[in-house]
Each structure stands twice: as structure tokens, then as C-alpha cells.
């Protein structure tokens, strides 16, 4: 059963070198600013813990993985400063995942939208089930997936990003995501996925931590400018978010 807390929930446990981080929110595991900040801080802390070899990132429940940014909070954004701050939450989180010394394995048990797709893309290895369809719906509400685009493009390329973002009403299935490189493995059922995930993380946690840290640096080569890039993208997105067109589109979505 998922959390009922309006600011979401975040739980961390460490067992045999594997730090499991589970986030949740009653609105399809979407992210409010406070939850983004807490997750970003947690990843930063785990990055420096010697007893942690790898991180397993997952969300609550057995339905949606992540619905992206909180529509309710986005509707409350009134000016450019607030808009930049709100979308900088995703920028900071993706950068924290990028610079984290530990490899991050994602567990995707259901659909992901917008920022949720960006979080998946920032994982180093991803397990998913057939039900884990993805969509970038930003254009339908008057903004664009500017902040998460570098992370998604890094995994699926410009052509894949173009196909995904320019069909904002279309769900791409898990096998499309695997073919493009967003998902590493896809399973029929959750219990099958979790069984293989346990085996995978147990093995990974036994490898030389220094070797994994150095290898992660290689995997993320060429992204050192993202601190500035994603913050600039957050400001642009914030400007788009306060437009009247976007406000009206968000209200329509909220009332569906």
C-alpha cells in the first residue's frame, strides 16, 4: 500500500552493500519539490558511505513508477523565480544521480511520464516489467522536456528522443524502451523481475567498489557541463510554465 502523505515518502535501507531507496507519493508517485530535495540529498549521502556498494532506486506500490512533476504544485507557480526553482529540483536530482559515486540500478514496475522517464534515464542499469510504458507528455501542457532531455538523449539518442517527445499522447511500450536502450532488461511479471534483480544486485555489490566508481566516471564522460546546462533548461521551462496557455492546459488535465 502506498503512502498517503501529501509531501511524499522516502525510505532507505542498506543490506549487504545494497542501499535500497524507495520513494512514493499518493498521486502516482509524482514529485513535489520537497520529495525531490530529499531524494537528491539522500543520494548525495549514500554516495559517500563506505558500506554502500550500489544503489537500488524504486517507487512504492505495484502500479505507476512515476508520474513526473506534481501538477498541483506546478499550478501554484506564479513567477519565473518559482518556476526555475521548481524545475531545478529535477535538474539537481539528475545531476546527483550522474555524480553519485555508486552505480544506480532502477526498478520500474509500471508506467513513467515526463520527469519519471528522466529519472529512469539517469539510472545506470534498469530492470522493468512489460507494463512499464513510457511517455513524454510535456508538449501537451505547453512546456517541453528540456531539463530531462540530456539524460534521455544520452540513452536513446536524438532520433529516439524526437520520436518519444513529438508524440506526447502516445505510450511507448517497455520493449520499445529496451530496444532504444532505456531499459536493460524487461520481464513478464514483477515477481520474476524482483528475483532476477536480487541476484543481479547481490553480484554487483561484491565487485571491487573502486573499480565500479572509476567505471561509472567513464560511463558518464562528457556530461561535466550538465550542472550549468540543466539549470539553464530549468529556467526556460519555468518561463514556459507560467504562460497562460500552460496554466489552462494544466487545469484541463487536472479536471479530467
N, C-alpha and C positions, 0 to 999 in steps of 0.2 A: 504494500500500500504506500502511495506517495505522500509527500509532505503536504500540509495544509498551510504552511507559513507563507505569508504574503511576500516576505523577503527571500524566500527560498531556503534550502538547507544544503549543508556541505559536511560530509563525513570523511574522515581519513583513518585508515588502519594500515599497520605495517606488519607483515608476516613473512619471514624467511627472505627478506630483502626486497619484497614486492610491496610498494606503497599503493594501496587502492584508494582512489579519490572518487567519491560519488556525489554528484550534485543533483538537486531536484527543485522543482517549482510546480505548484498546482496547475499553472497554465502551460501544460505540455512541456514542462522542463525548459521554459523560456528563461531569459536572463534579465533581471533587473540590475541596476548599477551596483548595488551592494553585493550581490552574488558574484558578479564579475570581479569586483575588487577582492573579495575573499578567496576566490579560486586563484587569481593571479598571485596573491600573497602566499597562499599555500604551496603553489608550485615553486615559488622562489625559495621557500624554506626547505622543501624536500630536496631541492637541487643541491643543497649543501650538507645534507645528512649522510654521514658515512654508512649508516646501517641500511640505507636505501640503495638498491642497485637499479631498479627500474620503476616506472610509474604506470599503473593501470587506471585509465580515465573512463568513467562510466556515468550513466544517469539512472535515476530512480525508475522503478516500475517496469512493465513489460510492453509498453506502447511506444509513444514518441521518444526519440532520443533527445531532440532539442528543437524547439520552435523558433530559435533565434532571439532577437531582441523583444523585450516586453512592449507590446502595443500600448498598454495602459500608460506606461512611463513615457513612451515616445510621444503620446498625445499631450503630455504635460510640458513638453519642451516648448518654450516661448521665444527664445532668442538664440543668436548664433553661439554665444558662450556656452549656454546649456546644451545645445546640440553637439558642439565639439566635445564637451565633457562626456556626454552620454556615449557617443560612438568611439571615443578614445578608450572606453572600457574594453571593447573588443580588440582595439589596437594593442593595448597593454597586455591583454591575455595572450594573444597570438605571439607577441614578442617574448613573453615569459616562457611559452612553450618552445619557442625557437632557441632561446638561450639557456634553457634548462640543461644542466649537465647530464641528467638522466634521460635515457630513451623513454618515450611515452607511447604506450600501447593503448589504442582506443577500442572500446567495446560498444558497438552500435546495434541496439536491439529493435529499433523502429525508425520511423521517418525523421528526416532532418531538413530544416528550412533555413535559408539565409545564413545568419551567424553560426548556426549549428553545423552547416556544411564547412564553414571556415575553420571551426574547431576540429572537425574531423581531418581536414586537410593539414592542420598543424601537428597532428599526431605522426609519429614515426612509422607506425605499423598499425593496421586496423582490421579487426575482426567484425563481421557484420552478418546479419541474417537476411533471408530473401525479402522480408518485409521492410527492409531499410531503404526505402526510396528516398530520393533527394530532390530538392527544388530550390532555385534562387528566384524568389518572388519579388525582389526589391523594385523592379521597374513598374510593377502593378500598383505600387503605393507612392510613386513619384520620386523615389530615390534610386540608387544603384549600388551594387555590391562592391563599392570602392575599397573599403577597408580590408575585406577578406580576400579580394581578388588576387593579390600576390601569392597568398598561401594556396589558393585553389589552383591558380595557373601553374604553380610550381609542380603540382601533382598531375594535372590533366592537360596541361598545355593551353595555348591560346585558342586553338580550334575547339577543344572541349569546353573551355570557359565560355566561348562565344555561343556554342550550341546550348549550353545549360542556362546562361543568363538571358539570352534573347528569346527563350520560350518559357517565360516566367510562370505560366499557368500549367506547365507540363511536368509531371513527375517522371524522373528518370529512375529506372529500377536498379536494384543492387548489382545486377550483372553488368549493366552499362557502367556503373561506377567502378566495378572491378576491372573491366576492360580498359577503362581510361586511366587506372592507376590510383584512384582514390581509396578503394578498399583493397586490402591484401588478400583476404580470404572471405568467402561467403558460404553460409551454412543454411540448411533447410530449417532447422529448429534451434531455439535458444539453448536447450539443454545440450545439444550436440556442439554448439559453438562454445559454451562455457567449459565443457570437458576438454576440448582442444586448446582453449585459451589457458586453462590451468596448466596443462602440460607445457605449452609454449613459454609462459611467463616463468615457470619453475626452472626451465632450462636456461632461459635468458639471464635470470638472476644469478646463475652460477658462473657466468663468464667473467673474465677479468674486467672490473669496473673502469679501470683506467683506459683499457683498450676501447670499451664502449663509449666512453666520454670523448676520446680522440676521434672515434669513427663518426660520432654524431656531428662533430665540427665539420667533417668532410661532407656529410650529407646535406648540411645547411650552408655550404660555401656560397658566397655571392649574395648573401642576404644581410650583410652588416649594415646596410643603409636603411633597413626597414624601420628602425626607431623613428627616423625622420619621415620616411615615406608614409607609414601608416597613420602617423599623427596628422600629417597634411591631408591625407584622404579623409580622416575623421572630421576635419574642419569643413571640407567640401560637402560631405554627407550631412553634417549638421545644418549647413546653409540650405540644402535641398529639403531637409526635414521640416523646416519652419515655413515652407511655402504653403499657401492656401490650398493649392492642388493636392499636396501631400496630406494635409490635415483632413480634407474632405474624403480622400481615399481611405485613410485610416479609420475614419468614422464608419464608412460603409463596411469595411472588413469587420470592425468590432460588432456591428449590429447584425451581421449575418447569422 
